[in-house]
Amino acid sequence: MFPHTGRSIEILYNTGYHFRVDYLPDQQLRWTSLADRADGGPLTGTETYHLHQQSPTIFTLNWIEDSGLTVSQNLDFAAKQAYTFMTWADPTARGGRAFLEHVGRITML
């Protein structure tokens, strides 16, 4: 069980992405973009995630969005850091998938 269920955080990434994340019951989260989305993507979404607890304060969450975007996110609540790796379909990229790695600062709400 994810101990942050029922809580919310903000993540401001070094890439300029900025999200509010609400952790819902049943291993679901709702993300809301707080920054302009240049790619025209959605501004919010609700996702079912898979959870792996690495330590009392470090968690890995993985999910696949309806668009095919995949997200693997390591959250270190003690260090207040998020390490996120995203991939999406791109026929010009290696293996047909483009990626973005970014590091963010977690703020508990």
N, C-alpha and C positions, 0 to 999 in steps of 0.2 A: 504494500500500500504506500502510495506517495504521501509523505507527511505534509505536503503543501496544498493538498486538495482543499478547496474552499478559499484559497488565498490568491493574491494577484501580485505580479511583478512587472516592472518595466525593464527592458533591455535596450541599451543604446550601443550599437555596434560601431566599430572603427570604420566600417564601410559606409556609414551614414544611415543604414537601416535603423529603425527605432520602433519597438513593439511594446504593447501592453499584452500580457498573457494572463488569462484567468484559468486556474486549474479547477475543472468541474468534476463531479462524480463520474464513476465508471470509466476511468482512465481517458477522459476527454479534456481537451483544452480549447479555449477560444483565444485566438490571436487577433489583435487589431493593430494595423499599421498607424503609427503616429507621425510618419514622415511621408512626403510626397512619393508616389510610386511612378517613376519615369517609364516603367514598362507597361503601364496600364493594367497591371494585375489587380486582383481583388484587394479591398481594404480591410477585410476581416474574413475569418473562417473558423470553423469548428472541426477539430481533428481528433481521431482516436489514436492514442500513442501507445507504444510498447515501452516498458520501463525496466531498467536494470539499475539497482542500487550498488554503487561501487564502494561506498563508505557511508558513515552516518550523515555526511553533508554533501556527497558527490553522487549525482544521478545522471544516467544517460537516457534520453527520450528519443525515440525514432518514430516517424510517421510518413505516410504517403498521402499527398493531397489529391483531390479529384483531378487536378490539372496534370498529374504525373510528377509534380515536384516532390522530391524526397528530402527529408530533413533528418539529420542526426545531430543531436544537441547534447553537449556535456555541460551540466550546470554544477558549479562549485559554489555552494551557498556560503561556505566559510570565507572564501576569497572574494565572493561577490562577482564571479566571472562566468561568462557563458562562452563556450567554444562551439561553433556551429558550422556544419558542412552541409551544403545544399546542392542537389543536382537536378537537372531538367533536360528534356529532350532537345537536342541540337544536332542535326545531321552533319554539320560541319566540324563538330568537335570529336575528339578521340573517343571511340566507342559509342558515338552518337549521343553523348551526354556532356553538357557543359556543367561547370561547378563553380561554387563560390565558397570560400572559407572566410569566416570572420570571427572576431573576438569582441565580446561586449561586456559592459558593466551592468550588473544586476542591482536594481533598487527595489526593495520590498515595499509594497503598498499596504 
